[in-house]
Amino acid sequence: MQDEFPEVYGTRLKIEPLEDPGTTGNFEVTIQPSGELIHSKKRGKGRCESKEEQEALFDIVRDKLGL
């Protein structure tokens, strides 16, 4: 995210890891302050490891942040 959105990273875009006791490998992305969930590995959206998965997530972030 930092490389893709350097102009807003740390201000409008922040990454905060959250501990998920008893579960490993969850990956979720929410928009704040609304808390809207835009990506969830647990809900079948994938791990964002492929270029296609990453680009799909980046497109959603661009849309939500008006970039």
SULSUL-V174868 format. One record per residue. N is the residue number from 1. D_LAST is the distance of its C-alpha to the last C-alpha in whole Angstrom. Layout:
# SULSUL-V174868
n: <N,N>
d_last: <D_LAST,D_LAST>
This chain:
# SULSUL-V174868
n: <1,2,3,4,5,6,7,8,9,10,11,12,13,14,15,16,17,18,19,20,21,22,23,24,25,26,27,28,29,30,31,32,33,34,35,36,37,38,39,40,41,42,43,44,45,46,47,48,49,50,51,52,53,54,55,56,57,58,59,60,61,62,63,64,65,66,67>
d_last: <13,14,15,11,9,12,10,9,12,15,14,11,12,15,18,21,24,26,29,31,34,36,33,32,29,27,23,21,17,17,14,16,17,18,19,18,18,16,18,22,24,27,26,26,22,24,23,20,23,22,20,19,19,16,14,14,13,10,9,10,8,5,6,8,6,4,0>
